Amino acid sequence: MSQGLKPTTDLSNRIAQSYPSLSNGHRRAADFVLQHPLDVATMTIEGLAEGSGTSNATVTRFVRTLGYGGYGEFRSALSAALKFAHDPVDSFAGARSAAGSTFATFADALADQAANLQAARDGLTEAAATRAVELLLKAPRVFIAASGASHHVASFLEDGLALYLDADVIFASSRTGPERAIRHMMSARPNDLVVAISVPRYSRATLDLANFAKKRGAALLVLTDSPTSPLAPIADVTLFAPARSRLLPNSPTAVFALADALIAAVARERPDAVEALKELSESLLWTFHQ
């Protein structure tokens, strides 16, 4: 399937879910929409039919297959998807045009991160934190799924959990591609745990892996920015860390801190954590600069 319309929106989700069962004509229409969303947003039904090499009747059936009442409703959904895609761009342009020095930009960026960290702390509940650590401690295998900016958070979490957990910790969605991730998830069992990490713009690949693991009975721990995240409704436990930024599409600072807190809590609960850290420190003794 074409990937021109990347944001995870209602429209793109509907196309992704229905694409495997679409007819050839409907697929041509879907591909054209995904590849040329800006053009389609201003096209008549005749224009989309001509551009995709189909007919008005095919386009009408296509939008109804997606669950829309008609072409007008479909175009409204496309406009919403484009707004979602361009909101970070508009925010960036507005922030750039505002008067201020380089120092002010630094100060504002740090203020944004401080606000995100405080919001993550304020939103944390004892029940969610306790349950998250319980799931990590009892799982024989922990799969981590993340991409984009969240990839780096996942890598950090993998290193920390591997030190303090007896479980096998597997970074399923590494940079080697989705095939490797799916192969890992195919082995997921009901007593395993998947940790899925995603902030706006949400990764469809991470969402797909999380859904795949849930179908196989694995528990799901989610690190995301808000209850409106597509990962939140399917999670067994969700920990929230806002990712707001005036200049960037998102900021992973607070979700990094959340991952760090998870590692710290797991380390505290592991009976032999001190011995594990001592063994690591001694093994790395001659690699340190003193």
MIDOSE-1310 file (N, C-alpha, C; in nm, 2 decimals, decimal comma, always signed):
residues 290
msqg	+0,08/-0,12/+0,00/+0,00/+0,00/+0,00/+0,09/+0,12/+0,00; +0,05/+0,23/-0,07/+0,12/+0,35/-0,08/+0,12/+0,42/+0,06; +0,22/+0,50/+0,08/+0,24/+0,56/+0,21/+0,25/+0,71/+0,21; +0,19/+0,78/+0,11/+0,20/+0,92/+0,10/+0,13/+1,00/+0,21
lkpt	+0,02/+0,94/+0,27/-0,06/+1,00/+0,38/-0,02/+0,93/+0,50; +0,08/+0,98/+0,57/+0,15/+0,90/+0,68/+0,08/+0,92/+0,81; +0,02/+1,03/+0,85/-0,03/+1,05/+0,99/-0,13/+0,94/+1,02; -0,14/+0,90/+1,14/-0,24/+0,81/+1,19/-0,37/+0,88/+1,22
tdls	-0,46/+0,88/+1,12/-0,58/+0,95/+1,13/-0,70/+0,85/+1,11; -0,82/+0,90/+1,13/-0,93/+0,81/+1,10/-0,93/+0,77/+0,96; -0,91/+0,86/+0,86/-0,91/+0,82/+0,72/-0,80/+0,72/+0,69; -0,68/+0,75/+0,73/-0,57/+0,66/+0,69/-0,59/+0,53/+0,76
nria	-0,64/+0,52/+0,88/-0,67/+0,40/+0,94/-0,77/+0,31/+0,87; -0,88/+0,38/+0,82/-0,98/+0,31/+0,75/-0,92/+0,25/+0,62; -0,84/+0,33/+0,55/-0,78/+0,28/+0,42/-0,69/+0,16/+0,46; -0,61/+0,17/+0,56/-0,51/+0,07/+0,59/-0,59/-0,06/+0,63
qsyp	-0,70/-0,05/+0,70/-0,77/-0,17/+0,75/-0,85/-0,24/+0,63; -0,90/-0,16/+0,54/-0,98/-0,21/+0,43/-0,89/-0,25/+0,31; -0,77/-0,20/+0,30/-0,69/-0,21/+0,18/-0,68/-0,36/+0,13; -0,64/-0,45/+0,21/-0,63/-0,59/+0,17/-0,75/-0,65/+0,09
slsn	-0,87/-0,60/+0,13/-0,99/-0,66/+0,07/-1,05/-0,57/-0,04; -0,98/-0,46/-0,08/-1,03/-0,37/-0,18/-1,02/-0,44/-0,32; -1,11/-0,40/-0,41/-1,10/-0,44/-0,55/-0,99/-0,36/-0,62; -0,95/-0,40/-0,74/-0,84/-0,33/-0,81/-0,88/-0,19/-0,83
ghrr	-1,00/-0,16/-0,87/-1,04/-0,02/-0,89/-1,04/+0,06/-0,76; -1,09/+0,00/-0,65/-1,08/+0,07/-0,53/-0,94/+0,10/-0,48; -0,85/+0,00/-0,51/-0,71/+0,02/-0,47/-0,65/+0,13/-0,55; -0,68/+0,15/-0,68/-0,63/+0,26/-0,75/-0,67/+0,39/-0,69
aadf	-0,80/+0,40/-0,65/-0,85/+0,52/-0,59/-0,78/+0,54/-0,46; -0,76/+0,44/-0,38/-0,69/+0,45/-0,25/-0,54/+0,50/-0,27; -0,48/+0,44/-0,36/-0,34/+0,47/-0,39/-0,33/+0,62/-0,43; -0,42/+0,66/-0,51/-0,41/+0,80/-0,56/-0,44/+0,90/-0,44
vlqh	-0,53/+0,86/-0,35/-0,56/+0,95/-0,24/-0,43/+0,95/-0,15; -0,37/+0,84/-0,12/-0,25/+0,83/-0,03/-0,13/+0,91/-0,09; -0,12/+0,90/-0,22/-0,01/+0,97/-0,29/-0,03/+1,12/-0,32; -0,15/+1,16/-0,33/-0,18/+1,30/-0,37/-0,29/+1,36/-0,28
pldv	-0,27/+1,35/-0,14/-0,38/+1,40/-0,06/-0,41/+1,55/-0,07; -0,31/+1,63/-0,09/-0,34/+1,77/-0,11/-0,42/+1,80/-0,23; -0,39/+1,73/-0,34/-0,47/+1,75/-0,46/-0,61/+1,70/-0,45; -0,63/+1,58/-0,39/-0,76/+1,52/-0,37/-0,85/+1,61/-0,28
atmt	-0,79/+1,68/-0,19/-0,87/+1,76/-0,10/-0,95/+1,87/-0,17; -0,91/+1,91/-0,29/-0,98/+2,01/-0,36/-1,05/+1,96/-0,49; -1,04/+1,83/-0,51/-1,09/+1,77/-0,63/-1,24/+1,73/-0,62; -1,31/+1,74/-0,73/-1,45/+1,69/-0,74/-1,44/+1,54/-0,75
iegl	-1,55/+1,47/-0,74/-1,55/+1,33/-0,76/-1,50/+1,29/-0,90; -1,54/+1,38/-0,99/-1,49/+1,35/-1,13/-1,34/+1,36/-1,14; -1,28/+1,45/-1,07/-1,14/+1,47/-1,07/-1,06/+1,35/-1,01; -1,12/+1,30/-0,90/-1,05/+1,18/-0,84/-1,07/+1,06/-0,93
aegs	-1,18/+1,05/-0,99/-1,21/+0,93/-1,09/-1,11/+0,94/-1,20; -1,09/+1,06/-1,26/-1,00/+1,07/-1,37/-0,85/+1,05/-1,33; -0,82/+1,11/-1,21/-0,68/+1,10/-1,17/-0,64/+0,95/-1,13; -0,74/+0,88/-1,08/-0,71/+0,74/-1,04/-0,73/+0,64/-1,15
gtsn	-0,78/+0,69/-1,27/-0,81/+0,60/-1,38/-0,93/+0,51/-1,35; -1,03/+0,56/-1,27/-1,15/+0,48/-1,24/-1,27/+0,56/-1,29; -1,39/+0,54/-1,23/-1,51/+0,60/-1,27/-1,57/+0,67/-1,15; -1,67/+0,76/-1,17/-1,74/+0,82/-1,06/-1,81/+0,71/-0,97
atvt	-1,87/+0,61/-1,04/-1,93/+0,50/-0,96/-1,83/+0,43/-0,87; -1,71/+0,40/-0,93/-1,61/+0,33/-0,85/-1,57/+0,42/-0,73; -1,55/+0,55/-0,75/-1,51/+0,64/-0,64/-1,62/+0,64/-0,53; -1,75/+0,64/-0,58/-1,86/+0,64/-0,48/-1,86/+0,52/-0,40
rfvr	-1,84/+0,40/-0,47/-1,84/+0,28/-0,39/-1,72/+0,27/-0,30; -1,60/+0,33/-0,34/-1,48/+0,33/-0,26/-1,50/+0,40/-0,13; -1,56/+0,52/-0,14/-1,57/+0,60/-0,02/-1,68/+0,54/+0,07; -1,78/+0,47/+0,02/-1,88/+0,40/+0,10/-1,82/+0,27/+0,16
tlgy	-1,72/+0,21/+0,09/-1,65/+0,09/+0,15/-1,57/+0,14/+0,27; -1,52/+0,26/+0,27/-1,45/+0,31/+0,38/-1,54/+0,35/+0,50; -1,67/+0,35/+0,47/-1,77/+0,38/+0,58/-1,82/+0,53/+0,58; -1,79/+0,60/+0,47/-1,84/+0,74/+0,46/-1,97/+0,74/+0,39
ggyg	-2,06/+0,84/+0,42/-2,19/+0,84/+0,36/-2,19/+0,89/+0,22; -2,08/+0,96/+0,18/-2,07/+1,01/+0,04/-1,94/+1,08/+0,02; -1,92/+1,14/-0,10/-1,79/+1,20/-0,13/-1,76/+1,32/-0,05; -1,87/+1,40/-0,01/-1,85/+1,52/+0,07/-1,79/+1,48/+0,21
efrs	-1,85/+1,38/+0,27/-1,80/+1,34/+0,40/-1,66/+1,28/+0,39; -1,63/+1,21/+0,28/-1,49/+1,16/+0,26/-1,39/+1,28/+0,25; -1,43/+1,39/+0,18/-1,34/+1,50/+0,16/-1,32/+1,57/+0,30; -1,42/+1,58/+0,38/-1,41/+1,64/+0,51/-1,31/+1,56/+0,60
alsa	-1,32/+1,43/+0,59/-1,22/+1,35/+0,66/-1,08/+1,37/+0,61; -1,06/+1,38/+0,48/-0,93/+1,41/+0,43/-0,88/+1,54/+0,47; -0,96/+1,64/+0,48/-0,92/+1,78/+0,53/-0,88/+1,77/+0,67; -0,95/+1,69/+0,75/-0,91/+1,67/+0,89/-0,77/+1,60/+0,90
alkf	-0,75/+1,50/+0,81/-0,62/+1,43/+0,81/-0,51/+1,53/+0,78; -0,53/+1,61/+0,68/-0,43/+1,71/+0,64/-0,40/+1,81/+0,75; -0,51/+1,85/+0,82/-0,49/+1,95/+0,93/-0,40/+1,88/+1,03; -0,42/+1,76/+1,06/-0,34/+1,68/+1,16/-0,20/+1,68/+1,12
ahdp	-0,17/+1,66/+0,99/-0,04/+1,65/+0,94/+0,03/+1,78/+0,94; -0,04/+1,89/+0,92/+0,02/+2,02/+0,91/+0,02/+2,10/+1,04; -0,04/+2,06/+1,14/-0,05/+2,13/+1,27/+0,10/+2,16/+1,32; +0,19/+2,06/+1,32/+0,32/+2,08/+1,37/+0,40/+2,18/+1,28
vdsf	+0,37/+2,18/+1,15/+0,43/+2,28/+1,06/+0,39/+2,42/+1,09; +0,26/+2,43/+1,11/+0,20/+2,56/+1,14/+0,25/+2,62/+1,28; +0,26/+2,52/+1,37/+0,31/+2,56/+1,51/+0,46/+2,61/+1,50; +0,54/+2,53/+1,42/+0,68/+2,57/+1,40/+0,69/+2,70/+1,33
agar	+0,61/+2,73/+1,23/+0,62/+2,85/+1,15/+0,58/+2,97/+1,24; +0,48/+2,95/+1,33/+0,44/+3,06/+1,42/+0,54/+3,09/+1,52; +0,60/+2,98/+1,58/+0,71/+3,00/+1,68/+0,83/+3,07/+1,62; +0,86/+3,03/+1,49/+0,98/+3,10/+1,43/+0,96/+3,25/+1,40
saag	+0,83/+3,28/+1,37/+0,80/+3,42/+1,34/+0,79/+3,51/+1,46; +0,78/+3,45/+1,58/+0,77/+3,53/+1,70/+0,90/+3,59/+1,73; +0,90/+3,71/+1,78/+1,02/+3,78/+1,82/+1,09/+3,71/+1,93; +1,22/+3,71/+1,93/+1,29/+3,65/+2,04/+1,43/+3,61/+2,00
stfa	+1,52/+3,60/+2,10/+1,66/+3,57/+2,08/+1,68/+3,42/+2,08; +1,80/+3,38/+2,04/+1,84/+3,24/+2,05/+1,83/+3,19/+2,19; +1,88/+3,28/+2,29/+1,87/+3,24/+2,43/+1,72/+3,22/+2,47; +1,63/+3,30/+2,42/+1,49/+3,29/+2,45/+1,43/+3,16/+2,40
tfad	+1,48/+3,11/+2,28/+1,44/+2,99/+2,23/+1,48/+2,87/+2,32; +1,61/+2,88/+2,36/+1,66/+2,78/+2,46/+1,57/+2,77/+2,58; +1,55/+2,89/+2,64/+1,47/+2,90/+2,76/+1,33/+2,85/+2,75; +1,27/+2,88/+2,63/+1,13/+2,84/+2,61/+1,13/+2,68/+2,59
alad	+1,23/+2,63/+2,52/+1,23/+2,48/+2,50/+1,24/+2,41/+2,63; +1,33/+2,46/+2,72/+1,35/+2,40/+2,85/+1,22/+2,41/+2,93; +1,15/+2,53/+2,92/+1,03/+2,55/+2,99/+0,92/+2,45/+2,95; +0,92/+2,42/+2,82/+0,83/+2,32/+2,76/+0,85/+2,19/+2,82
qaan	+0,98/+2,15/+2,83/+1,02/+2,02/+2,89/+0,98/+2,01/+3,04; +1,01/+2,12/+3,11/+0,98/+2,12/+3,25/+0,83/+2,10/+3,27; +0,75/+2,17/+3,18/+0,60/+2,15/+3,20/+0,56/+2,01/+3,16; +0,62/+1,95/+3,06/+0,59/+1,81/+3,03/+0,62/+1,72/+3,14
lqaa	+0,74/+1,74/+3,20/+0,78/+1,65/+3,32/+0,68/+1,67/+3,43; +0,64/+1,79/+3,46/+0,55/+1,81/+3,58/+0,41/+1,75/+3,55; +0,37/+1,76/+3,42/+0,24/+1,70/+3,39/+0,25/+1,55/+3,40; +0,36/+1,49/+3,36/+0,38/+1,34/+3,37/+0,37/+1,30/+3,52
rdgl	+0,44/+1,38/+3,60/+0,44/+1,35/+3,74/+0,30/+1,37/+3,80; +0,23/+1,47/+3,76/+0,09/+1,50/+3,82/-0,01/+1,39/+3,77; +0,01/+1,34/+3,65/-0,08/+1,24/+3,60/-0,05/+1,10/+3,64; +0,06/+1,07/+3,71/+0,10/+0,94/+3,75/+0,01/+0,89/+3,86
teaa	-0,04/+0,77/+3,86/-0,12/+0,72/+3,97/-0,04/+0,60/+4,03; -0,07/+0,58/+4,16/+0,00/+0,47/+4,23/-0,04/+0,34/+4,17; -0,17/+0,32/+4,13/-0,21/+0,20/+4,08/-0,15/+0,16/+3,95; -0,14/+0,26/+3,86/-0,07/+0,23/+3,73/+0,07/+0,20/+3,74
atra	+0,14/+0,28/+3,82/+0,29/+0,26/+3,84/+0,32/+0,12/+3,90; +0,24/+0,09/+4,01/+0,26/-0,04/+4,07/+0,23/-0,16/+3,98; +0,12/-0,15/+3,90/+0,08/-0,25/+3,81/+0,19/-0,27/+3,70; +0,24/-0,16/+3,65/+0,34/-0,16/+3,54/+0,46/-0,24/+3,59
vell	+0,51/-0,21/+3,71/+0,63/-0,28/+3,76/+0,60/-0,43/+3,79; +0,48/-0,46/+3,84/+0,44/-0,60/+3,86/+0,44/-0,68/+3,73; +0,39/-0,62/+3,62/+0,39/-0,68/+3,49/+0,53/-0,71/+3,44; +0,62/-0,61/+3,46/+0,76/-0,63/+3,42/+0,83/-0,74/+3,50
lkap	+0,80/-0,74/+3,62/+0,88/-0,84/+3,71/+0,83/-0,98/+3,69; +0,71/-1,00/+3,65/+0,66/-1,14/+3,64/+0,67/-1,20/+3,50; +0,69/-1,11/+3,40/+0,69/-1,16/+3,26/+0,82/-1,24/+3,23; +0,81/-1,36/+3,17/+0,94/-1,43/+3,13/+1,01/-1,36/+3,01
rvfi	+0,93/-1,29/+2,93/+0,98/-1,22/+2,81/+0,91/-1,08/+2,80; +0,99/-0,98/+2,77/+0,94/-0,84/+2,76/+0,98/-0,80/+2,62; +0,88/-0,77/+2,53/+0,90/-0,72/+2,40/+0,88/-0,57/+2,40; +0,97/-0,50/+2,34/+0,95/-0,35/+2,33/+0,93/-0,31/+2,18
aasg	+0,82/-0,23/+2,16/+0,79/-0,19/+2,03/+0,78/-0,03/+2,02; +0,86/+0,02/+1,93/+0,86/+0,17/+1,91/+0,93/+0,20/+1,79; +0,91/+0,33/+1,73/+0,98/+0,37/+1,62/+0,98/+0,53/+1,62; +1,05/+0,58/+1,52/+1,06/+0,73/+1,52/+1,14/+0,78/+1,64
ashh	+1,10/+0,89/+1,70/+1,16/+0,95/+1,81/+1,16/+0,85/+1,93; +1,05/+0,77/+1,94/+1,03/+0,68/+2,05/+1,13/+0,56/+2,04; +1,19/+0,54/+1,92/+1,29/+0,43/+1,91/+1,40/+0,45/+2,01; +1,45/+0,58/+2,03/+1,56/+0,60/+2,12/+1,52/+0,58/+2,27
vasf	+1,40/+0,61/+2,30/+1,34/+0,58/+2,43/+1,34/+0,43/+2,45; +1,30/+0,35/+2,35/+1,29/+0,21/+2,36/+1,43/+0,15/+2,38; +1,53/+0,20/+2,31/+1,66/+0,15/+2,32/+1,72/+0,17/+2,46; +1,69/+0,29/+2,52/+1,73/+0,32/+2,66/+1,66/+0,22/+2,76
ledg	+1,53/+0,20/+2,73/+1,45/+0,11/+2,82/+1,50/-0,03/+2,81; +1,54/-0,07/+2,69/+1,59/-0,21/+2,67/+1,72/-0,23/+2,76; +1,81/-0,14/+2,75/+1,94/-0,15/+2,82/+1,91/-0,16/+2,97; +1,83/-0,07/+3,02/+1,80/-0,07/+3,17/+1,73/-0,19/+3,22
laly	+1,63/-0,23/+3,15/+1,55/-0,35/+3,19/+1,63/-0,48/+3,18; +1,72/-0,49/+3,08/+1,80/-0,61/+3,06/+1,89/-0,63/+3,18; +1,93/-0,52/+3,24/+2,02/-0,53/+3,36/+1,95/-0,58/+3,48; +1,83/-0,53/+3,50/+1,76/-0,56/+3,63/+1,65/-0,66/+3,62
ldad	+1,61/-0,71/+3,51/+1,51/-0,81/+3,50/+1,57/-0,95/+3,47; +1,51/-1,05/+3,52/+1,54/-1,19/+3,49/+1,49/-1,23/+3,35; +1,39/-1,15/+3,30/+1,32/-1,18/+3,18/+1,42/-1,16/+3,06; +1,39/-1,22/+2,95/+1,45/-1,19/+2,82/+1,39/-1,06/+2,77
vifa	+1,47/-0,96/+2,74/+1,42/-0,83/+2,70/+1,45/-0,81/+2,55; +1,35/-0,80/+2,47/+1,37/-0,80/+2,32/+1,31/-0,67/+2,26; +1,40/-0,60/+2,19/+1,36/-0,48/+2,12/+1,30/-0,52/+1,99; +1,17/-0,55/+1,98/+1,12/-0,61/+1,86/+1,12/-0,53/+1,74
ssrt	+1,09/-0,40/+1,75/+1,09/-0,31/+1,63/+1,21/-0,23/+1,62; +1,32/-0,30/+1,59/+1,45/-0,23/+1,57/+1,45/-0,17/+1,43; +1,56/-0,11/+1,39/+1,57/-0,05/+1,26/+1,59/-0,14/+1,14; +1,59/-0,27/+1,17/+1,61/-0,37/+1,06/+1,48/-0,39/+0,98
gper	+1,37/-0,33/+1,02/+1,25/-0,34/+0,94/+1,14/-0,42/+1,01; +1,01/-0,40/+0,96/+0,89/-0,46/+1,02/+0,89/-0,61/+1,02; +0,96/-0,67/+0,92/+0,96/-0,82/+0,92/+1,02/-0,88/+1,04; +1,13/-0,83/+1,09/+1,19/-0,88/+1,21/+1,10/-0,86/+1,33
airh	+1,03/-0,75/+1,34/+0,94/-0,72/+1,45/+0,83/-0,82/+1,45; +0,77/-0,85/+1,34/+0,66/-0,94/+1,33/+0,70/-1,08/+1,37; +0,83/-1,12/+1,32/+0,88/-1,25/+1,36/+0,89/-1,27/+1,51; +0,93/-1,16/+1,58/+0,94/-1,16/+1,72/+0,80/-1,18/+1,78
mmsa	+0,71/-1,10/+1,74/+0,58/-1,09/+1,80/+0,50/-1,22/+1,77; +0,53/-1,29/+1,67/+0,47/-1,42/+1,64/+0,49/-1,52/+1,75; +0,60/-1,50/+1,83/+0,63/-1,59/+1,94/+0,57/-1,55/+2,07; +0,50/-1,43/+2,07/+0,44/-1,38/+2,20/+0,34/-1,48/+2,25
rpnd	+0,34/-1,49/+2,39/+0,25/-1,58/+2,45/+0,17/-1,51/+2,56; +0,06/-1,57/+2,62/-0,02/-1,50/+2,72/+0,06/-1,45/+2,84; +0,17/-1,51/+2,88/+0,24/-1,47/+3,00/+0,35/-1,37/+2,97; +0,37/-1,33/+2,84/+0,47/-1,23/+2,80/+0,41/-1,09/+2,81
lvva	+0,50/-0,99/+2,81/+0,46/-0,85/+2,82/+0,52/-0,77/+2,70; +0,43/-0,69/+2,64/+0,48/-0,60/+2,53/+0,47/-0,46/+2,59; +0,58/-0,38/+2,57/+0,59/-0,24/+2,61/+0,59/-0,16/+2,48; +0,48/-0,09/+2,45/+0,47/-0,01/+2,33/+0,48/+0,14/+2,36
isvp	+0,57/+0,21/+2,29/+0,60/+0,35/+2,31/+0,57/+0,43/+2,19; +0,48/+0,53/+2,20/+0,46/+0,61/+2,09/+0,40/+0,75/+2,13; +0,45/+0,85/+2,07/+0,40/+0,99/+2,09/+0,36/+1,05/+1,96; +0,29/+1,16/+1,95/+0,25/+1,21/+1,82/+0,38/+1,25/+1,74
rysr	+0,38/+1,22/+1,61/+0,27/+1,16/+1,54/+0,28/+1,01/+1,56; +0,17/+0,95/+1,60/+0,17/+0,81/+1,64/+0,21/+0,71/+1,53; +0,29/+0,61/+1,56/+0,34/+0,52/+1,47/+0,24/+0,41/+1,44; +0,19/+0,39/+1,32/+0,10/+0,29/+1,28/+0,17/+0,15/+1,30
atld	+0,30/+0,14/+1,27/+0,37/+0,02/+1,29/+0,37/-0,03/+1,44; +0,39/+0,06/+1,53/+0,38/+0,03/+1,67/+0,24/-0,01/+1,71; +0,14/+0,06/+1,66/+0,00/+0,02/+1,69/-0,03/-0,12/+1,64; +0,02/-0,15/+1,52/-0,01/-0,28/+1,46/+0,06/-0,39/+1,54
lanf	+0,18/-0,37/+1,58/+0,25/-0,47/+1,66/+0,18/-0,49/+1,80; +0,13/-0,38/+1,86/+0,06/-0,39/+1,99/-0,07/-0,47/+1,97; -0,14/-0,44/+1,87/-0,26/-0,52/+1,84/-0,23/-0,67/+1,81; -0,13/-0,69/+1,74/-0,09/-0,83/+1,70/-0,06/-0,91/+1,83
akkr	+0,02/-0,84/+1,92/+0,06/-0,91/+2,05/-0,06/-0,93/+2,14; -0,16/-0,84/+2,14/-0,28/-0,85/+2,22/-0,36/-0,97/+2,17; -0,37/-0,99/+2,04/-0,44/-1,10/+1,99/-0,38/-1,23/+2,03; -0,25/-1,23/+2,05/-0,18/-1,35/+2,09/-0,18/-1,37/+2,24
gaal	-0,25/-1,28/+2,31/-0,27/-1,30/+2,46/-0,17/-1,23/+2,55; -0,07/-1,16/+2,49/+0,03/-1,09/+2,57/-0,03/-0,97/+2,64; +0,02/-0,94/+2,76/-0,02/-0,81/+2,82/+0,05/-0,69/+2,76; -0,02/-0,58/+2,77/+0,04/-0,46/+2,70/+0,05/-0,34/+2,79
lvlt	+0,18/-0,30/+2,81/+0,21/-0,18/+2,89/+0,24/-0,07/+2,79; +0,18/+0,05/+2,80/+0,19/+0,16/+2,70/+0,25/+0,28/+2,77; +0,35/+0,34/+2,70/+0,40/+0,47/+2,73/+0,37/+0,56/+2,62; +0,28/+0,66/+2,65/+0,23/+0,75/+2,54/+0,20/+0,88/+2,61
dspt	+0,15/+0,98/+2,53/+0,14/+1,12/+2,57/+0,00/+1,15/+2,64; -0,11/+1,08/+2,59/-0,24/+1,13/+2,64/-0,34/+1,01/+2,62; -0,46/+1,03/+2,69/-0,56/+0,93/+2,67/-0,62/+0,92/+2,53; -0,59/+1,02/+2,45/-0,64/+1,02/+2,31/-0,55/+0,94/+2,22
spla	-0,43/+0,89/+2,27/-0,34/+0,81/+2,19/-0,42/+0,68/+2,14; -0,39/+0,64/+2,02/-0,46/+0,51/+1,97/-0,42/+0,39/+2,05; -0,30/+0,40/+2,12/-0,26/+0,29/+2,20/-0,33/+0,27/+2,33; -0,38/+0,38/+2,39/-0,44/+0,38/+2,52/-0,56/+0,29/+2,53
piad	-0,65/+0,28/+2,44/-0,77/+0,20/+2,46/-0,74/+0,05/+2,46; -0,63/+0,00/+2,41/-0,60/-0,14/+2,40/-0,50/-0,18/+2,51; -0,45/-0,09/+2,59/-0,35/-0,12/+2,69/-0,41/-0,18/+2,82; -0,33/-0,27/+2,88/-0,36/-0,32/+3,01/-0,32/-0,21/+3,12
vtlf	-0,21/-0,14/+3,09/-0,17/-0,03/+3,18/-0,11/+0,07/+3,09; -0,14/+0,20/+3,12/-0,09/+0,31/+3,04/-0,02/+0,41/+3,13; +0,10/+0,45/+3,10/+0,17/+0,56/+3,17/+0,18/+0,68/+3,07; +0,14/+0,80/+3,12/+0,13/+0,91/+3,03/+0,25/+1,01/+3,05
apar	+0,30/+1,06/+2,94/+0,41/+1,16/+2,95/+0,38/+1,26/+2,83; +0,33/+1,38/+2,86/+0,31/+1,47/+2,75/+0,43/+1,50/+2,66; +0,41/+1,53/+2,54/+0,53/+1,55/+2,44/+0,51/+1,68/+2,37; +0,45/+1,78/+2,44/+0,43/+1,91/+2,37/+0,56/+1,99/+2,35
srll	+0,56/+2,06/+2,24/+0,68/+2,14/+2,20/+0,63/+2,25/+2,11; +0,68/+2,38/+2,14/+0,64/+2,49/+2,05/+0,70/+2,49/+1,92; +0,82/+2,42/+1,91/+0,89/+2,43/+1,78/+0,90/+2,29/+1,71; +0,88/+2,19/+1,78/+0,90/+2,05/+1,72/+0,77/+1,98/+1,72
pnsp	+0,76/+1,88/+1,63/+0,64/+1,80/+1,63/+0,61/+1,73/+1,76; +0,71/+1,69/+1,83/+0,69/+1,63/+1,96/+0,83/+1,63/+2,03; +0,82/+1,61/+2,16/+0,95/+1,60/+2,24/+0,94/+1,48/+2,33; +1,05/+1,40/+2,32/+1,05/+1,27/+2,40/+1,11/+1,29/+2,54
tavf	+1,13/+1,41/+2,58/+1,19/+1,43/+2,71/+1,12/+1,36/+2,83; +0,99/+1,39/+2,84/+0,91/+1,33/+2,95/+0,89/+1,18/+2,94; +0,88/+1,13/+2,82/+0,87/+0,98/+2,80/+1,00/+0,91/+2,83; +1,11/+0,98/+2,80/+1,24/+0,93/+2,85/+1,25/+0,92/+3,00
alad	+1,20/+1,03/+3,06/+1,20/+1,03/+3,21/+1,11/+0,92/+3,27; +1,00/+0,89/+3,20/+0,91/+0,79/+3,24/+0,98/+0,65/+3,23; +1,05/+0,63/+3,12/+1,13/+0,51/+3,10/+1,23/+0,49/+3,21; +1,30/+0,60/+3,24/+1,40/+0,60/+3,35/+1,34/+0,57/+3,49
alia	+1,22/+0,62/+3,51/+1,15/+0,59/+3,64/+1,11/+0,44/+3,64; +1,07/+0,39/+3,53/+1,04/+0,24/+3,53/+1,16/+0,16/+3,56; +1,27/+0,19/+3,50/+1,39/+0,12/+3,53/+1,43/+0,13/+3,68; +1,42/+0,25/+3,73/+1,45/+0,27/+3,87/+1,36/+0,19/+3,96
avar	+1,23/+0,19/+3,93/+1,14/+0,11/+4,02/+1,16/-0,04/+4,01; +1,19/-0,09/+3,89/+1,22/-0,23/+3,87/+1,35/-0,26/+3,95; +1,45/-0,18/+3,94/+1,58/-0,20/+4,01/+1,56/-0,21/+4,16; +1,47/-0,12/+4,21/+1,45/-0,12/+4,36/+1,38/-0,25/+4,40
erpd	+1,29/-0,30/+4,32/+1,21/-0,42/+4,35/+1,29/-0,55/+4,34; +1,39/-0,55/+4,26/+1,47/-0,68/+4,24/+1,56/-0,71/+4,36; +1,54/-0,82/+4,42/+1,61/-0,85/+4,54/+1,77/-0,84/+4,53; +1,82/-0,88/+4,41/+1,96/-0,89/+4,40/+2,01/-0,77/+4,31
avea	+1,94/-0,66/+4,31/+1,98/-0,55/+4,22/+2,12/-0,49/+4,26; +2,15/-0,49/+4,38/+2,28/-0,44/+4,42/+2,39/-0,53/+4,37; +2,37/-0,66/+4,38/+2,47/-0,75/+4,33/+2,48/-0,74/+4,18; +2,37/-0,72/+4,11/+2,37/-0,71/+3,96/+2,45/-0,59/+3,92
lkel	+2,43/-0,48/+3,99/+2,50/-0,35/+3,95/+2,65/-0,36/+3,99; +2,68/-0,43/+4,10/+2,82/-0,45/+4,14/+2,89/-0,53/+4,04; +2,83/-0,64/+3,99/+2,89/-0,73/+3,89/+2,91/-0,65/+3,76; +2,82/-0,57/+3,72/+2,83/-0,49/+3,60/+2,95/-0,39/+3,61
sesl	+2,95/-0,32/+3,73/+3,06/-0,22/+3,75/+3,19/-0,28/+3,75; +3,21/-0,40/+3,81/+3,34/-0,46/+3,82/+3,38/-0,51/+3,68; +3,28/-0,56/+3,60/+3,32/-0,61/+3,47/+3,36/-0,49/+3,37; +3,31/-0,37/+3,40/+3,35/-0,26/+3,32/+3,45/-0,17/+3,38
lwtf	+3,52/-0,21/+3,49/+3,61/-0,13/+3,57/+3,71/-0,06/+3,48; +3,77/-0,13/+3,39/+3,89/-0,08/+3,32/+3,84/+0,00/+3,19; +3,71/+0,01/+3,17/+3,66/+0,09/+3,06/+3,63/+0,23/+3,10; +3,63/+0,26/+3,24/+3,59/+0,39/+3,28/+3,71/+0,49/+3,28
hq	+3,69/+0,62/+3,25/+3,79/+0,72/+3,26/+3,78/+0,78/+3,40; +3,89/+0,78/+3,47/+3,89/+0,83/+3,61/+3,98/+0,96/+3,62
